[in-house]
Amino acid sequence: MKTTTQIHTPDGARISKRLLNHWKHKFEVSQSESDFQIFMPEYHITLTPHADTLAVSIESQVEDLTHIQNVVLNHLNRMANQEFTAIWQ
């Protein structure tokens, strides 16, 4: 299963870096010039910052991704100190 969303923010790179640093003590993480990746046991999260948006992708063998969608969005909200809304597809 794969789910994606676009979060409207000009601070995508900063927020992604903060989340990567937050989770790096628990999970394997990776950073490249174009994206940030978090490897959880059941999920692979990719954060790709653009000029005005942050693309978020979650891949997993788990059928229902509702829980991890909420976890990722809540953590992004905390890292940004603001409330984002996301429409997952």
Buried (B, 14 or more C-beta within 10 A) or exposed (E): EEBBBBBEBEBBBBBBBBBBEBBEEEBEBEBEEEBBBBEBEEBEBBBBBEEEBBBBBBBBEEEEBEEBBEBBBEBBBEBBEEEBEBEBE
